C-alpha cells in the first residue's frame, strides 16, 4: 500500500513537472521572440535584366547563401507594376534562376495610396496581381508600394486586394510599403489572416531623414521582427543602420549608397551599393551572433 502511494505521488509529481515544462515551452512559442530570427535583405531589384542590369541580377542571385546566414527577398519591378500580358523572357530567366537558387522573389505593384491619383484602381491592382502570377508563376509574393499609413482605406481597398492576392497565390508573402509608421490594423490578427505580412516602416534618404531619427510606434513591440522592414538610400555608411534595425527588431533591411529618387542621376533602387559585399558580410555576422 505504501509503495502504491509513493508511486502515485511520483506520477503526480512527474505530470506536474511535464505540465510545467509544457507551459514554459508554450510560453516560449507564444512569446514575441526568445532568440532573434534571422535578418533578411529586402532588395528593390529595379534593374532591367540585360547588359549591366543582368550583371547586377546575377550578382544578387549569387549573393543568396543561407549557409552563410544571408537570405534575400528580391522585388521584381516591370513597368511600375503594370506588367502587361506578355512574358518578358529576360525577367522569366532571372526570376526562374533566382527562385531555383532559393531567393524569395515578389512582384511590384503600386496602390497609389488607395488610388489617390487615379492610377491604381482596385480593379487595376487586382489585374496586375493576376497577370504577374500568370506570366511568372515562380513568384512568392507581392510588394504593394505606396500603401496608405492610416486605416481609412483598409476595408474598401487593401482588404479586398489582399483577398484577391490570396485567391491567386494562397501562400504569397504580402509586403506593404507606407514608408513610415502606419496603423496597427495592417498587421493585426484577423480570422483569415492579416492585411499585410510585412510593412516597411522606414524608406528614406539618409541625408535628409536619418534612420536614427525615426521613432517606431509603441504598438510595434507586440509583433515579431519579421513583420517589419526598412529601406535606406543615399547613405555613406551601413553598419550603424543595420545594428539599429536589429535593436529595433526590424527583420528585413537594405541600406545603399545609391542616390535618388529622380531627378537625381541614379535611381536609388536601380543598382546595388558600392559596399554590397561588406553589407552582406555584416548581415551574416549579425545572424551568427543572434
Secondary structure as the mmCIF struct_conf table of DSSP 4:
data_model
#
loop_
_struct_conf.conf_type_id
_struct_conf.id
_struct_conf.beg_label_comp_id
_struct_conf.beg_label_asym_id
_struct_conf.beg_label_seq_id
_struct_conf.end_label_comp_id
_struct_conf.end_label_asym_id
_struct_conf.end_label_seq_id
HELX_RH_AL_P HELX_RH_AL_P1 UNK A 2 UNK A 30
BEND BEND1 UNK A 31 UNK A 32
BEND BEND2 UNK A 34 UNK A 35
HELX_LH_PP_P HELX_LH_PP_P1 UNK A 36 UNK A 39
STRN STRN1 UNK A 40 UNK A 45
BEND BEND3 UNK A 47 UNK A 47
BEND BEND4 UNK A 49 UNK A 50
TURN_TY1_P TURN_TY1_P1 UNK A 51 UNK A 51
HELX_RH_AL_P HELX_RH_AL_P2 UNK A 52 UNK A 63
STRN STRN2 UNK A 65 UNK A 65
HELX_RH_3T_P HELX_RH_3T_P1 UNK A 66 UNK A 68
TURN_TY1_P TURN_TY1_P2 UNK A 69 UNK A 69
STRN STRN3 UNK A 70 UNK A 70
STRN STRN4 UNK A 72 UNK A 76
BEND BEND5 UNK A 78 UNK A 78
HELX_RH_3T_P HELX_RH_3T_P2 UNK A 79 UNK A 81
BEND BEND6 UNK A 85 UNK A 86
HELX_RH_AL_P HELX_RH_AL_P3 UNK A 89 UNK A 101
TURN_TY1_P TURN_TY1_P3 UNK A 102 UNK A 102
STRN STRN5 UNK A 104 UNK A 110
HELX_RH_AL_P HELX_RH_AL_P4 UNK A 112 UNK A 115
TURN_TY1_P TURN_TY1_P4 UNK A 116 UNK A 117
BEND BEND7 UNK A 118 UNK A 119
HELX_RH_AL_P HELX_RH_AL_P5 UNK A 122 UNK A 135
TURN_TY1_P TURN_TY1_P5 UNK A 137 UNK A 138
STRN STRN6 UNK A 141 UNK A 145
BEND BEND8 UNK A 146 UNK A 146
BEND BEND9 UNK A 149 UNK A 151
TURN_TY1_P TURN_TY1_P6 UNK A 152 UNK A 153
HELX_RH_PI_P HELX_RH_PI_P1 UNK A 154 UNK A 158
HELX_RH_AL_P HELX_RH_AL_P6 UNK A 159 UNK A 168
TURN_TY1_P TURN_TY1_P7 UNK A 170 UNK A 171
STRN STRN7 UNK A 173 UNK A 177
BEND BEND10 UNK A 179 UNK A 180
HELX_RH_3T_P HELX_RH_3T_P3 UNK A 184 UNK A 186
TURN_TY1_P TURN_TY1_P8 UNK A 187 UNK A 187
BEND BEND11 UNK A 188 UNK A 188
TURN_TY1_P TURN_TY1_P9 UNK A 191 UNK A 192
BEND BEND12 UNK A 195 UNK A 195
BEND BEND13 UNK A 197 UNK A 197
STRN STRN8 UNK A 198 UNK A 205
TURN_TY1_P TURN_TY1_P10 UNK A 206 UNK A 208
BEND BEND14 UNK A 209 UNK A 209
HELX_RH_3T_P HELX_RH_3T_P4 UNK A 211 UNK A 213
HELX_RH_3T_P HELX_RH_3T_P5 UNK A 218 UNK A 222
BEND BEND15 UNK A 223 UNK A 223
HELX_RH_3T_P HELX_RH_3T_P6 UNK A 225 UNK A 227
STRN STRN9 UNK A 228 UNK A 233
BEND BEND16 UNK A 234 UNK A 234
BEND BEND17 UNK A 236 UNK A 236
HELX_RH_AL_P HELX_RH_AL_P7 UNK A 239 UNK A 247
TURN_TY1_P TURN_TY1_P11 UNK A 248 UNK A 249
STRN STRN10 UNK A 252 UNK A 255
BEND BEND18 UNK A 261 UNK A 261
TURN_TY1_P TURN_TY1_P12 UNK A 262 UNK A 263
BEND BEND19 UNK A 264 UNK A 266
TURN_TY1_P TURN_TY1_P13 UNK A 268 UNK A 269
BEND BEND20 UNK A 270 UNK A 271
TURN_TY1_P TURN_TY1_P14 UNK A 274 UNK A 275
HELX_RH_AL_P HELX_RH_AL_P8 UNK A 276 UNK A 288
TURN_TY1_P TURN_TY1_P15 UNK A 289 UNK A 289
#
